[in-house]
Amino acid sequence: MTEKEFGLVGVGNALVDVLSREDESVIAELAKMGLEKGVMNMVTKAQSEAVYDLMGATTEMSGGSGANSLACFASLGGKGAFIGKIADDQFGEIFKHDMEAQGITLSAAIDTDGDSTGHSHIIVTPDGERTMNTYLGCSTNFDEGDVDVDLIARSEITLLEGYLFDKPKAKAAFRVAAQAAKDSGGKVALTLSDKGCVERHYEDFKKLADESVDILIGNESEIMALTLAENFEAAVKQVQEAGKTAILTKGSRGAVIVDQGKVYDIASVKPEKLEDTTGAGDAFAGAALYGLSKGMSPQDAGDLAAKVASFTISHVGARSPDTSFAEMFLK
Amino acid sequence: MTEKEFGLVGVGNALVDVLSREDESVIAELAKMGLEKGVMNMVTKAQSEAVYDLMGATTEMSGGSGANSLACFASLGGKGAFIGKIADDQFGEIFKHDMEAQGITLSAAIDTDGDSTGHSHIIVTPDGERTMNTYLGCSTNFDEGDVDVDLIARSEITLLEGYLFDKPKAKAAFRVAAQAAKDSGGKVALTLSDKGCVERHYEDFKKLADESVDILIGNESEIMALTLAENFEAAVKQVQEAGKTAILTKGSRGAVIVDQGKVYDIASVKPEKLEDTTGAGDAFAGAALYGLSKGMSPQDAGDLAAKVASFTISHVGARSPDTSFAEMFLK
């Protein structure tokens, strides 16, 4: 890989997380609204408000899947950038501040259509599971013109957030971003984000993955949805034979990294306590990409990622703004 | 005390806290801007932005001294209300949601002058000390017309937040609120809030305290500033002789409650860990007012307050949205 200015640039939704802990009775209320436990539910503005009404007092912090991975990458000492869309409001300001405060270069178009900055109402249940209810807000308007191709050209890896596929305009932006990465000799990483997201946009995901993606990121159900494999092992075999690099998580059972035709089993690291799984996958991806981009062996990169993800699970929220992962795990 | 609909109504600043942990080097930067460690610095909008720029990634949650006390009062099972001013923005929405989610009736005028909802940039240092940098925003416009006198008439105790004294309009609003409480046979509690605040408005504070206040709330330096006493014991004696009830905290050395001419020593409760002192005084006041309003002995009310304050110190932020203090300390 050529030495470029940025190790990783993310292209994704700029979101602020609005978190509270609730018991299962609130999950039952969500079910009545057609919202499922443990997944990312894409909600309308009206649904978003109804979910908020069900929640107790909340805590806010910057989120977004790709942005969380960048935060983790930066916390390990990597030089990162992020491309997204925010509105001229307080959530937009928070998102911008938190990225820049972590040393991440933000290229965010300011949307002027009147939509708010996107946010996700995240309900954490006593089992540590998180149920996300995301209102994309102005991220819906992210389009080709918002892709900072110059920033992508200056980055070794471009991380595309699968969630963006849910919007037609963003899908076009994705292709522009992938092309800019290829043209500049960079690599393209794609997070599958959500099984439902892959299923909703199967043909587009498949085409992008086959033609433009170097590094596939997902969990068991997501990679099975993409490969149409009957089980995880068969999915891994497909990825291996296609010559892709892949970062595939299996929840508490660890992960698998596929690289240069080889498969590496990564053991999970038991968290101090199971507090909140929000962002665990994002953190794993961010740390594994850091390791791989710094020339660590896939095994070492995976082991580092397992430690970082374990730490994330034992804390509330997707990010750990008070912690330097570099100091904690690289010394 | 007559049985009214609300046990406690607060009149104060509606704020959202923006928190981060920083080391002493950031405190040194604040000092260059004339901002002092460990106190509440009232800042301009420009200063507020400069402080934010010095901070790493942050977490947001509802705050405000009086509002924190109400949150604690409600968490113990008390029926509370709050009167303040918010703008039509996301911080205003967060403040409103968090109050109402805790069962607190909010009477908040929506300011339309273009100022944002007030916020406080709070820096927590490794010693657990918090340094607050508050930009009042639209709370500056809180005036007589915003005092919901009907709500006050329906409340047993009206809690006035001393910080409001920093604005002339709010000072007038204070007098209206105190009068409404008196007229309806309710009691008036006053938090002294900050030594500097008392010193800045000594004559007004003194007059209000002497003429209208039944319950004085403050820490050692604040009550000494108000009584001009040479030491804490002399200040306590003055309060005792004036026939006031007083809730006086001494940090890690416990507290004193004065009631009906008697002085009660309250031992502190060692926190599990010293995490963040933000809101400890607010929580102590809220819990002590809960106990006293429910007919507990001053000793029992103080012991309860010490436990709640200790819990608050061992967690980040002024509030504990995920915890029911009633379940934790009253069962």
Interface residues (C-beta under 8 A of the other chain):
Chain A: S20 R21 Y52 M55 G56 A57 T58 T59 E60 M61 S62 A71 D89 Q90 F91 I94 H97 D98 A101 Q102 S116 G317 R319 P321 D322
Chain B: S20 R21 Y52 M55 G56 A57 T58 T59 E60 M61 S62 A71 D89 Q90 F91 I94 H97 D98 A101 Q102 S116 G317 R319 P321 D322
